[in-house]
């Protein structure tokens, strides 16, 4: 990206088309539309997907002799269809003779410039601009400008809406039920509007689209069939003169608020929408506001990918998402990978949003709180108390993890045990506490946050069993973040015992639950304890378990789980010789008739996640609180040990390793940072970005600049700073929001840290920097020398 604000692709490459469509998507938090050509259909090269936040449908499929149910993010009706032809020619279906795609990140505008040559040699220059309005989230717009270069005569344009779509964007899901929408009506009215309705197959969800297509001196004819409606316009094509066609499409669903019906709301919006330039101007104004709140000025060669990552984050989750009751899908709203589900990836996103858009972070946590009863139900079904959040979440909060998964290398469907990753509940608790630390929002803690945190703590207390031989508590039958290991090779049942990350974080949750109670006003604390039937004996049990959970170690390092040292070492040299890419080592071994469970290998960071969430001092304190000696060398030894055994099969792994290496090997840290920053831009997972961006890695890479290299932490009612800039990074300037201060500036270079505060609030901000404590008052700037 030579221009840090423009993603540009030259020419047409069918192999890369899926990647380009995902990265050139336009959206606004309510709807995201992939960057497919308007004339394209889903044909194995193109995939014109449109996704509306929170719109799921459940369907049953027969797999390997079993009936399984999956809830999928619906590929919505296609609003894009638009093609043309010189009279007497064939409709243009692509590809063009020449093409350039430019995504303007500053303005949220995708521009396509193309040359189309038909069978008779007639050349037409085509320029198309599109956006999903940040000012009017239910509105999408497409402008197409045609310039005949060597011909004159009638120019015919067909602009339509297509409801005959299916979920076919992920090859390994194509054996499952694909149809999630059925047409519910289509037509045109006397006001020049097209409309189309579609219903979800297995939910009471209805989608409605209404389209207005306009061009100078052109009266449209109408073409309709089931699930399809189109306007046909005939224009005067004159050599060397341009003619424009504008398409404005409004979309609503039955999930929307403050509407009578989706169709009526879409009709009203489409009818009153202004011309393209007017709509674009108000859209660009909103993007300017967003970029002001995302101020990161980093002195290094990589601003383009930085802006691209922020751009897709803000397209997936924005102010328009706040009232929708939706989480943050791990793959954005850019494709159908992971079926559009919500994972723990929000952990990596909220660490960024807390200090940029706290209102968005709060909305994500509200999404989790609304599903607290579903989490309680999940715990009861496991014979436990409290709340256990699902590894994969969608519409109602039940566990959406698949029961079987396909290994494309062997063609076998295998049991999927990923639902045993119970640490997702601790991630929710961590997000709640970090949000509170960044905002001081006691109202949220009192009305939703504390109750959620307490029920997660209750689950960990219920899940722990006492081991008399060790005189310690144990958490058994779970999986850690690694994802490769889901069972012991010598055991018949899935699950692992005493995963270090899970246990340490569970201990932290049990302690923060008590802190949350202490923060609340007395009357609210009493109400919560009464509501949850939380007595002193149970709190004392939490305290006891939180101090005595077992954390396994071997060879002077933190063990990933109890018994890890009994696993075999992989012959790395042999496997790297046979397989250039080991990121899906689990699939490779299974296809060979082996299992990854036998070996000391990791897909991604597991035990090292502790040093991602907490500073080295905090990790030492947590381990010592648990009665385990933890010296200063533990981080270095543990990092070295697992780094040699990790294949980075997840884009999140580079984020975590960049973080933990900051204090010991800044050069290696920077290398992992660059890997994370461009993971989707370079499609480092070899084809997966086409199925949806990796939003956790995108946000995590940005957060490495915001918090890792500045050493920025929010805890104990203060901002902590401990900068360690890599040699390739000369300076960092940040504009943050902290506890109601919308104008907190932090500038870091190799010699100084400067903190400034605008005069928009009365309260000062406490700063802790390498043992120094200071207070910065509104309107004041303080410079600290390193």
N, C-alpha and C positions, 0 to 999 in steps of 0.2 A: 504494500500500500504506500506508494511514493507520496501521495496526498493523504495526510493523516485523517482527513474527514471524508474520503471517498473510497469505496470498495469498487474496483473496476475490473471487468472481465471483457476480453476481446475475443471475437469469434464465437463459434459454436462447437462444443465438445460434448458428444452424447455421454461419454463416460463420466464427465464432471457435472452434468446437468442437475442431478439430484442435489449435489453439494451446493451448487450455485443457487438453486431454488430455496434451500433452507437459509443460506446466509443472506440472500436478497429479499427475505420475507419482510413485509410491512405489517405493523400492528399497533395496538394502542392499549393493551391490557384487557380489553373486552373481546376483541377478535384479532387474529393474526392470519394473514394470507400469504402463502408461499409465493416466491418470485417466479412462478411458471409463466410462460408466454400465454397471452390471452387466447391464441388460437389452439393451444395444446390440449390434449386429453391424456388421461392416465394410460400410458402405453408401454411402460417398462423403461422409458427414457425420461419422460416428463411425469410430474405428479402435482397437479394443481390443487393442493389441499387448502381448506379454509377451516379454522378451528375457533370455536367460541368457548371462552373460559367456563369451566364447570359443567359443560354439556356432555354427559356420559349416557351410554346405553349398555345394558347387560344382555348377553346372548350365550346360549349353550352350544357347545361343539362336541363332536365325538372324536377323541384322540386316543390312539393306542388301546382301543377297546373300552375306553371310559368316557363318560359324559362329564365335561368340565364346563364351568361357567366363568366368563370373563367380562368385566366391565371396561368398555373402551371409550376414550375420548372420540366423539363422533367427527368424522370428516363431513363438514357441513355442505350444503348446496354451493355449487360453484358459481360465484358472482361474475367471474371474469370473461366468459366466452365472448369473443369479438374477432371477426375475420372479415376479409374483403376480397373483391375481385374486380378487375376491369370487365365490363359487360361482355358476356360471351365466353369468359374464361372460367377456370376452376377456382373454387374457394381456396384461399391460401391456408395451408395446414403446416407449413414449415418444413425444414429449417430455412432461414433466409440465406441469401448469397453472402451477405456481410452482416455482422451484428456487434454491438457494443452495449454492455450493461453497466450502468453507473448507479450505485446506491449512495445518495447524499446523506451521510449520517447526521450532519448538523440539522437538516431540515426534514428527515424522515421521508425522502422522496426517491423513488426508483424510476430511472429513465432508461429506456431502451431505444437505441438508434439502429435501424436495420435497412438493408436494401433487399427488396423482393423482386425477383425476375421470374415472370411466368413462362409457360411453354412457348409463347409466341414472341418472347424476347422483350416484352414490355417491362420497363424498369420503374419501380415505385419506391420512393424514399419514405420510410416510416419512422416516426418519432412517437413514442408512447411514454406517458408519465402517469404514475399511480401513487396513491398513499391511502393509509387507513387513518382517519382523522383523529388527532389527539384532542381536538376541540369538541368534536361531536362523535363520541365513540361508536355509535351505531352506523356511521356513514363511511363508505369507501368510494373512491373516485378514480376514474381512468380517463385520460385524455389521449386520443389517437389523432395524429396529424399525418395526412397523406400528401405527398408531392409527386405527381407523375413527372418522370424525367424525359421520356421520349415518346409520349403518347398523349392523346386527348380523347375524351369520350365519357360515357356514363361510368361512374364508380359506384359499385354496390357494396354496402356494408351490412353485416348481420351481427346484431348485439343481443345476447341472450342470457338467460338464467337456467342452470341445469341442476335439477334435483335428483337425477339418476346417478348417484355417486355411491361409492363403497369405500371401506377401509382396506386398501390394498398397498399401502405405502411401505410395509415391512415384509420382506420376502418370507421370513421364517414364520409369519403368522398366517400365511395365505391358505394354509390347510384348515384354518378356523373360520367360524361364521364371519362373513365380511359385510353383510348388508345391515346397516343400523338405521336407515331412513327409508320411509315409503312415501311416495308423492301423495299429497292431500288436496291438491288443486293448483291451478295455474290459469292465467288469462291476462287480458289487457282491459283497460277502462277508457272512457272517452277523454280523459285528461292526458293521454299520452304516456301512461304508466303501465309497465309490466309488473305482474306479481306472481309469486310462487309460494306455496306452502308445503311443508314436509313434516311428517311425524316420526318420532323415534319408535322403533319396533316394539320395545319392551318397557317403555317408560312413558309417563304422561307429558312428555316434552314435545312442544311444537315449535318449529322455526318458520319464520316468514321473511321473505325478501321482496322489496319493491324497487324497481329500476326505472330511471328516467334517462333516455338517450336523446341527445339534442345535436343538431347540426343546422347550419344556415340553409334556409329555403328547402328543407326536406321534410316531407310528411311520411311517417313510417307506416309500412304495412305490418301485419302481425302474423306470426307463425306459432301455433301451439300444438302440443301433443302431451301425453301424460308425462309429468315430471320435467317439462321443457316449455319455455316461452321465449320468443325472440321478436325483435323489431327488425324489419328490413328497410333500409334507407337507400335511395338512389340519389347520388350527388353528381354535380357537374365537374368532371375531372379535366383540368386544363393544364397542358404541359408547362412546367415551371412554376405553377401556382399551387399554394398549399390550401388544403381544406381540413377542418378539424371536426372531430366527433367526440362529444363528452358523454361519459356514462357515470351517473351517480347512483349508488345502490345503498339502500337502507336495510338493515337486518335487525330483527328482534326475535326474542324467544319467550316462551311462556314462563321462564324463570325471572324475567325482568320485572322491575317494580314500576309503579306509577304509569301503567298503561291499561287500556281497556282490553285489547287483544293484540297479539304480535302483528297481525296484518294491518290493522288500523293504524298502529303506531308507525309502521314502516311506510305506509301510504302518506301519512302526514309529513314525515321527515323528508321523504323523497320529493314530495310536491313543493316544499318550501325551501329546499336546498338552493343556495345561490350558484353562480357560475363557478367554473373550475378555479379561476384565479382568486376569487373571493374565498372559496373553501380552503385553498392552499395557503392563503395569507394567514387565516386564523389558526390553521394547523401549524404553520412555521412558528408563529408567536408562542404557542404552547411548548414546542420543542426548545425554543430559546430559554424559556423558564426552566425546563428540566435540566438543560446543560449548565445553567448558572448554579443549580443546586448540586451538580455533580462535578464541581471544579476540582480537577487534579492536574496540576502542572508538573510533569516529571521530566527531568533533563536526561533523556535517553532516547535511543533510536527505536521507537516502538509505540508511538502515540496512536498510530492507526489501529492496530489490534486492541489497544486499550479502549479507544472510542467504540469500536465494533462490539466489544463485550458489554460495555455499559448500554449501548444502543439496544441490544437484544434483551437485556435484563429489563429495561424500561418499556419495551414492547410487550413483554410477557406479563409484567406486574406493574400497574400504574395506579394513579388515583381512581381510574375507572374500575379497578378490581376491588376496591375497598368494600363496597356494598354488595358484592356478588356472592359472598360466602364461598370463596375458592382459595385453594392452596396454591403453592408454586410447583407446577409440574417439573420433574427433573429434566425433561427434554424440551422445556419451554412449550409454546403452542405452535411449534414449527414442524411437527411431524408426529408419527404414531408409535415411535419406539417407547417401550415400557407402557404402552397403551394410554399414555397421557397421565400416568399416576403420579402421586405425590410421595416422595421418599424423604429420607433424612437430609437430602441435599439442601433443604432450606437452612440447615445449620450453616452452610458456607455462604448462603445469600444474606441471611439476616445480620451476620457480623458486619456486612457492608451497609445494609439499609438502616441499621440502628442509628448510625451517625450521619445519615443522609436524608432518609425519608422515614422517620419514626412512625408516621401514621400508616405507612405500608407494612412495616414490621408488626405493628399492633394488629392490623387486619389479619395477617397470617396466623398470629397467635389466637385470635378470635375464632378463626376457622378450626383450629385444634380444640379450643374449649367447647365449641358447639358439638364436637364429636366425643366429648368426655364420656357420655353415657355409653356410646358404642365401645369405647376403650374399657369401661367398667364391665360391660357384657363379655368382652373378650377375656378379661381376667377371670370372671366367674366360670366361663366355659373351660378354662384351664385349671379350675379348682383353686383359684387364688383370690386374694382381695385386691382392692385398689383399681388401678387403671393401667392397661398395657396397650400402647398405641401400635397400630399395624405397621408392618414394614412397607406395605403399599396401601395408600389411601386414595379414595376417589370421591364419590358423591356423598355417601352417608357415614363413612368412617369405619366400615367393617374391613376385615383383612382381605385385600385384593391380590395378594401374592398368588402366582399361578401354582398349580399343583404339579404340573409337569413342564419341563422345558426341553427344547429340541437342541441336540448337538448337530450342527450342520455337517461336521466332519464325519460322523459315524452314521448319521441319519436316524439315530435312536432318540426316543422320548424317555427322559429320565425324571425320577422324583425330584421335586424342588422343595428344599427345606428352608428357603430364605426367610420364611415367616418367623423363624426362631431368632432373628436379629432383634432381640428385645431392647437393645440399646437405643432404638429410635425414641423410646419414651424418655430416656435421659437427655437426648438431644432436644426434645421439646422443653424439658425442664431447664436445660442450659439456656435455651433461647429466651425463655421467660425471664430468667434472672439477669441475663445480659441486657435485655431490653429495659428492665427496671433500672439497672445500673447506669445505662446511657441516658435515660429520660427522667428518672425519679418519679415515674408515673404510679403513684400510690393508688389512684382510682382504679387503674387496670388491675393492679395486684389484688386489691380488695374485692373486685367484682368478678374476676375470672382467673387471674394468674395464680394466686395462692391456692385456690381450690384445685386447680390442675396439678400444680407442683406437689401438693400434699397427697393426692391420690396416686401419683407416680411413685412417691416415696413409700406409700403404703404397699404398693405392688412389690417393690424390691424387698421390703421387710417380709412380706408374705412368701416371696420366692426363695429366700435364704433358708438353708438348713444347717443345723449345727453338726460339725465334725468333731466328735470327742477325741479322736486320736490326735488331731492337730490343735484342739481347743480353739477352733476358729469356725467362722460361718462360711458357707459355700453357696454359690449360685450355679446350678447344674442345668445341662441340657439347652444351652444357648449357642448362638453364633456371634462372632465378632465382626468388625468391619471388613476383615480380609476377604470374605465371601468364598474363597477357595475351599477352606476346611469346613465341612458340615457334619463330620462324624469322625470317630476314632477308627482307624483301619482294623482294629481288633474287636470292635463293638458291633452289635446287631442293630442298635437304635441310633438315630441321628442326634446331633447336639454335642456340645463340648462343655467341659466343666471349668469354672473359674477363669473365664477369659479376663485377662488383666485389665483391658480397657473398660469392659463392662463393670467389673467389680469396683475399680477405683472411682469410676463415674457414679456408680450407685451409692458409694459412701459419700461422695460430694452432694448428691441429691438429698440424701437423708439429713445432712447438715444444713443445706440451704432451706429445706422445708421448715426447720425450726427458726431459721433467720427470717423467713417470710412471715411466720406467725408473729415474731417479735416486732416486725416493721408495722404491722396492722394496728389501727386503733383498737383499744381494748374491747369495745362493744362488738366490732366486726370479728375480732379473734374469737370471742366467746360464741358468736353466731356460727362461725365456721366449725368450730370444735363440736358444737351441739349438732349441727347439720350432719357432720361426718362421723359422729359418735367417736370422737378422738379423745381418749382419756390419757391421764398421766402415765399409766402403765404402758400404753402403746408407744408414747413418745420416748419413754425410757428404753423400750425394746429397740426403737430406731437408733437411739444413741449407742446402745451396746453393739448392734450389728454394724453400724457405721464405723466403729473403732476396731472391729475384729474380723472383717472380711479377709479371706485368704487372697493373697496376691503372689502367684508363683514366680520363681526366679530360677535361672540355671546359668552356669558359666559366667556369673557376675552381671547378667543382663536380665531385663524383665522378660519373662516367658509370655508368649502370646496367649497360651492357655495351659492349664495343668496337664502334664504329660507331653508337652511339645518336644522336650528333649529326647523322647523315645522314638521320634520319627527319623526316617532315613534321610541322608543327604542326597540330593539329586546330582547326577553326573552332568553338571552344567556344560562342560566342554563338549560332550557328545551331543547334547540336545541343541546347543547353539549352532553346532556344525550342521545338524540335520534340519533345523528349523530357524530361519533367519529372524522370525518374529515369534517370541514366546509369550506375548501378552495374553493369549488364550491357551495357556498351558493346560488348564483343566480339560479343555476340549481335546487337545492333542493326546493327553494321557488316556482319556476315556476311549478315544478312537483306537488306541493301541491295546485296549483291554486292561489298562492300569487305572489307578486313581490318584488324584492329587493329594488325597487325604494321607497318603503314605509318606509324604515328603515335607521337609522344612523349606517350603516355598510359600510366597504370599502374592496375591494378586495386587494388593495395595497396602498402604500403611494401616496397621492395626494397633499394636501397642504404642507406636509412635504418635498416634492420634492424641494421646494425653498431652504431649508437648505442643501440639497444635492448639488445643483448647486453653492450656494454662502455661504460664511462664515456668522456667526451670525451677525457680524458687518455690512456686506454688505446687509443682509436682512433688518436689522433695518434701514439702510440708504435708501434702496429702498422704504420701507413703509413710511418713513418720507418724502421722495421726493414726494410721492403721497398724502401727507397731513394726514396720519394716524399715531397716536401715537404708538410707538413700544418700549416697555421697554425690559430690559434684561430677564425678566421672561416669555416673550411671547413664546420663543422656548420650555422651559420646560413644560409650561401649554399645549401648542398645541400638543407636543409630547405625554404627558400623556393621553390627551383626545382621540387622534386617535389610540394610541396603544391599548387601551381597546376595540376598535371597528373595528379592522382590522384583517382579517383572513389569509392574506399572500397567496392569491390565485395565485400570480405571483412570480417567482423566483427573480424578480427584487426587490421585497418588502424587502427581507432580506438585500440586499445591501444598500438600502436607510436607513433603520432603524439602521443598524450598523453604518452608517455614522452620523446620527443626534444624536445618543446616546453617541457618543465618549466623548463629553465634560461633560455629566451629569451622565452617568452610564456606565463606561468602561467595567464592567463585562457583562452587558447585550449587549453592543456593540460587545464584543468578541463572545458571543453566537450567535448573528445574523451573524457575519462574518463567523463563522464555518459552520452555516447552508448554507450560500451562497456558500462557497468554495466547499462543497461536495454535492450540490444540484443535480447535474447530476450523480455523482459517486454513490450516494445512491438512485437515482431516486425518489427524494422527492415528485414529482408530480404524483407518482403512475402510471407509464406506459408511460408518455409523452416523456421521454428521448429517448425511442426506435424510436420515430418519428422524432428525431433530437435534438441535444444538444441546450441548452439555452445560446447562445453566449454572450448576454448582461450581464447575471449574472456571467458567467465565467470570463469575462473581468472585470466586476465591483468588483468581489471578489479580484482579483489581485490588482486592483487600490486602494482598501481599505488599502493594505499594502504600496503601492507606495505613495499615496497622503493623505489619511485620517489620518493614525496614525502618519505620519510625519508632518501633517499640511501644506503640500506643496501646494502652489498656484502660478500661473503665472499671474501677472497683474502689471500694471503701470511700465513696463519695468524692473521688478525685480522678483526674486524668493523669495517668502514668506515662512517661516518655523515656525511652532508652534507645536512641537511634544507632543503627549499624548499617550504613549505606554501603552496598557493594561498589566496587571500583567503577563499574559501568554506569552508575547512577550518581550524577553530580549534585542534584538538588531536587527537593520535593516541596510543593506548595499545595496545601489542602484547605478547602472551605468546608467546615463541618457544622453539624447541629448537635449541641450537647445540652441536655437538661433545659430546653427552651431557648437556648442561645442559638439563633439562626446565623450568627455572624462570627463564628469562632474560626480564626485563621491560624494555621500551623505551618511554618516554613522551616525546613531542615536542610542544612548543608553539612560539609565535613567538620566545620568548626563551631557552628552555632545552631541553636534552636530559638525561633522567634514565635511567640504566642501573642495574638491580638484578639481583642474582643470589641465588637461594635456596641454602641450605646442603645441597645434595644430592650435590655432588662436591667433590673437593679442588682441581682445577685452576682457576686464574684465567682470565679472558678478556681478551684484548688489544683495546683500542678505539682506533681512529684517527678523529679528528674534525677536519677542516679544519686539518691540520698539527699537531694536538695528539695525542700518544700517551699512553694511560693504561692501567692494569690494574685490573680490577674482580675482587675476590676473593669466594668464596662467602660469602653472608650480608651482603655489602656493597652499599651504594647510592651511586652517584656522580652528581653533577649538574654539567653543563657549561653554561656561558653562551655564547650565540651572539652 
